[in-house]
Structure formats: C-alpha cells, structure tokens
C-alpha cells in the first residue's frame, strides 16, 4: 500500500491535485449534508438524501481513479464522477429554490434554511466544476 501511495505521488500532474482537492471538498460537503439540519421544510422529497448518496458515489469514484492504472478506465471515471456530482448539484439546487421563493415573496410558505441549502449548493458546484475541468485535462503519467 505504501508503494502505491509513493507511486501515486510520483505523478505530480494537475489531475492529481485537482482530484485531491475535489475529494476534500466533496467529503466536507457530504459531511455537512449528513450533519446539518436544513430546518423544517414542508415539502419532503428526500433531496437531501440524494445529495449525500450521489456525493459519496462521486467521492468513491474519484478515489478509485487515483489508484486505477488502466487508460480506458482512467478516461471514463472522471465522466462518471462528474455525472454523480452534477446530480448532487441539481438536487441541492432544488433544495435552495424553496427558501429563495420564501425570501422573494416574503412569506414563509415552504420553510427551510437558505444558508444551509446554499452551502450545499456551493460545495457541489465547486466539485462539479473541478470535475468537469478534470475531464478535459491530459492524463499523462510522469
């Protein structure tokens, strides 16, 4: 295992650093989605559950892409993790829309915390953007 990590760190391309940053941001986003209560939202469609499920799947795929050496798989895994993060981003956008509607109408109809749901949205927006950038970078080994 130590040799794998040393071999991983021997490759010092931009892809490695972006994947590591993406893993850290996604891990923080998933932990926040699991631990923070978004307030009493009157519409319960399990969007919060889907946020952390797809965030964890994207996180695991990013971790797997660090250790897999097959070129075909290394080219496909960033696309799959981008898809998982994009689904988590879409579900968090769905959650942030309800408190925005309450703020715009000045009526607390839907409920929920704008700050918490907007935080989920920002975390998964960053992971999705980094993952999209990573899809277009060259995957050369050092």
Secondary structure, DSSP 8 states (H G I E B T S, - for coil): -HHHHHHHHH---HHHHHHHHHHHHHHHHHHHHHH------S---SHHHHHHHHHHHHHHHHHHHHH---HHHHHHHHHHHHHHHHHHHHHHHHHHHHHHHHHHHT--SS---HHHHHHHHHHHHHHHHHHHHHHHS-----
